[in-house]
Amino acid sequence: MAITKTTEEDKIEIVGDYKDIQVRTATVIKEDGVELTRSFHRHSLECVSTVKNADDSFTHTDTDISGESSEVQAIANAVWTDSVKAARKTANEAALS
């Protein structure tokens, strides 16, 4: 009787005007090759985060994707263009003002 546990990114989606990336990871437990259970975890990534400083200026930080899979990194590098990042910064500033 062999029980195995695997994880896989089974869904990667690009959503919205600012190309947010949503990643769904499936955890699958099998016994002798027969799936017993499957559970999901989701996380999302925005290209830029913004903080409003005490002097009313803004600090923008590009999202660190180094801990993501190579597939997610490749997608982020392809869709998070300079114009997308600039638009996200503008939207973030408007939301924080």
C-alpha positions as CSV (number, residue, x, y, z in Angstrom):
1,M,0.0,0.0,0.0
2,A,1.8,3.1,-1.3
3,I,0.4,6.5,-0.3
4,T,1.8,9.5,-2.3
5,K,1.2,13.2,-2.0
6,T,1.9,15.5,-5.0
7,T,1.4,19.2,-5.6
8,E,1.0,20.8,-9.0
9,E,0.0,24.2,-10.3
10,D,-3.0,23.2,-12.2
11,K,-4.4,26.6,-13.2
12,I,-2.7,29.9,-14.0
13,E,-4.9,32.8,-15.0
14,I,-4.2,36.4,-16.1
15,V,-7.0,38.7,-15.1
16,G,-7.9,42.4,-15.3
17,D,-6.5,45.5,-16.8
18,Y,-3.3,45.2,-14.8
19,K,-2.6,41.6,-15.7
20,D,-2.9,40.2,-12.1
21,I,-1.8,36.5,-12.1
22,Q,-3.9,34.0,-10.1
23,V,-2.2,30.6,-9.4
24,R,-4.1,27.6,-8.2
25,T,-2.1,24.7,-6.7
26,A,-3.6,21.3,-6.3
27,T,-2.5,18.9,-3.6
28,V,-3.3,15.3,-4.5
29,I,-3.2,12.3,-2.2
30,K,-3.2,8.8,-3.8
31,E,-3.2,5.3,-2.5
32,D,-1.8,2.7,-5.0
33,G,-2.3,5.2,-7.8
34,V,-6.0,5.8,-6.9
35,E,-6.8,9.4,-6.0
36,L,-8.2,9.7,-2.5
37,T,-8.4,13.5,-2.1
38,R,-7.6,16.7,-3.9
39,S,-7.5,20.1,-2.3
40,F,-6.7,23.5,-3.7
41,H,-4.8,26.6,-2.6
42,R,-4.9,29.9,-4.5
43,H,-2.7,33.0,-4.5
44,S,-2.6,36.1,-6.6
45,L,0.2,38.4,-7.7
46,E,0.0,42.0,-8.7
47,C,2.9,43.5,-10.7
48,V,3.4,46.5,-8.3
49,S,2.5,47.3,-4.7
50,T,2.2,50.9,-3.5
51,V,2.5,52.6,-0.1
52,K,1.6,56.1,0.7
53,N,4.2,57.8,2.7
54,A,3.7,60.4,5.6
55,D,4.7,63.2,3.2
56,D,1.9,62.1,0.8
57,S,4.5,60.8,-1.7
58,F,4.2,57.1,-2.9
59,T,6.7,54.3,-2.8
60,H,6.2,51.6,-5.5
61,T,7.7,48.2,-5.3
62,D,7.8,45.6,-8.1
63,T,6.6,42.2,-7.0
64,D,9.3,39.7,-6.2
65,I,8.5,36.6,-8.3
66,S,11.7,34.7,-7.5
67,G,9.9,32.2,-5.3
68,E,7.4,31.4,-8.0
69,S,7.6,28.5,-10.5
70,S,9.5,29.1,-13.7
71,E,6.2,29.0,-15.6
72,V,4.7,31.8,-13.5
73,Q,7.9,33.8,-13.7
74,A,7.8,33.5,-17.5
75,I,4.2,34.6,-17.7
76,A,4.8,37.6,-15.3
77,N,7.8,38.7,-17.4
78,A,5.8,38.5,-20.5
79,V,2.6,40.4,-19.4
80,W,4.0,42.8,-16.8
81,T,5.2,45.3,-19.3
82,D,6.4,48.8,-18.4
83,S,3.0,50.3,-19.5
84,V,1.1,47.8,-17.4
85,K,3.2,48.6,-14.3
86,A,2.8,52.4,-14.9
87,A,-1.0,51.9,-15.2
88,R,-1.0,49.8,-11.9
89,K,1.0,52.5,-10.1
90,T,-1.5,55.2,-11.2
91,A,-4.4,53.1,-10.1
92,N,-2.8,52.3,-6.8
93,E,-2.1,56.0,-6.1
94,A,-5.7,56.9,-6.9
95,A,-7.0,54.2,-4.6
96,L,-4.7,55.5,-1.8
97,S,-5.4,59.2,-2.2
